[in-house]
Amino acid sequence: RLEQLLREAKLKELIPGKEIERLEEALHLATQASAEELILQNAKVRLDQLYGTQRVQQALASADPVELRAAINNGRVVNVADDLLDRAETRHVYLLAERKLLEVTEGTDVDNLATAIVEGQKVGLDKAMLEKAQWRKKQLEAQASLLDAMKYNNREALEKEVLLAAAAGVPQYNLDEAETKIRQLKAVQNLKTSLHVGAQGLTALDEAVKYAQEVGVDYVGDTGFALLSEAVAKRDKLKAVNDLFVASKGHDVNAMLAALDDAMEAGVEPEKIWQGQQKLERMAEVRRPAAKTNLLLATDGRDKRKLEEAIRSARLVGVEKRLIEKAERKLLDLGGQYVLTKGEVRTEHVITEEFKGSNTGRSAGSESPTRDRGDHS
């Protein structure tokens, strides 16, 4: 009985204090001594309170809002001091705001970031952290503005947004994409300008086409592709007309054939094609007699190389087909075979019946397809 009283007295003495280990030991000894239940219960309540206080204090020292929340909830159950719990609640709000700000700073949602900055300012978050978040917000806003400008074909506005985005630290891939579109918008503008010039603007048009093909026009959409196609067609047509004019001033049948081929392919006006064909026929007429003579001589001889060259020249100026076929048979007898060159394949269809017509009495001066073919007598 004396031991029980002594244990109870010791336990009562320690309950108001804060020494957890001594209170636990005294509770253990008092329990063994069969101390009064009420005293034992009071000691247990106090021990829970002390452990709850310790847990809140430890959680306060950490940066884990989840553990702090659990410690606060437990502290309310075991009656931890209100001032400590209030301090813990303030710390918990701070940690939540800090965690949220860190998360959204790494994200791309501007609205969430703006809200987190306001909340962070309210709870007094670290100045450097807030400044970083504000810088990130400006970066995201500049990025969004740049991407919005990319939707339109306003070169001046896009150039302005690129400067602002670069200053705000927008990712380089966004800047590169915008710079590409700026170059494409420039290319499209060059095409528009060059399309309105005449033959004297062939060089500028050619440069505009090459630049547009180099930088592309995909960011500009269907308008860009349509302009580029139109410019290519006009460039090829102007070039074909120019080449045809130059070739018609010379005496090179090969050059004239190539120029006519390009002119037909580029859709040059029938009148110019007809004029070129007339010039080609006149060139051929001058060279045809000599080519025919060379072909006959080479056919009578046994030199494969000379025969092949003669056939090629004869075909070029429209020597009679029967003579060319006879020469080709002779070339086969000599162990050779006439093969069209790439240039001949390309221009074969340009050698019109006009050439052959002169061998059957047709005049080289046939009428232009665009002129009136009625009776003018």
Secondary structure as UniProt FT lines:
FT   HELIX           2..14
FT   TURN            15..16
FT   HELIX           20..32
FT   TURN            33..34
FT   HELIX           37..61
FT   HELIX           65..77
FT   TURN            78..79
FT   HELIX           82..106
FT   HELIX           110..123
FT   HELIX           127..149
FT   TURN            150..151
FT   HELIX           155..167
FT   TURN            168..169
FT   HELIX           172..195
FT   HELIX           199..201
FT   HELIX           202..215
FT   TURN            218..221
FT   HELIX           222..248
FT   HELIX           253..266
FT   HELIX           270..300
FT   HELIX           304..317
FT   HELIX           321..333
FT   TURN            334..335
FT   HELIX           342..347
FT   HELIX           348..350
FT   HELIX           353..357
FT   HELIX           358..360
FT   TURN            364..365
FT   TURN            369..370
//
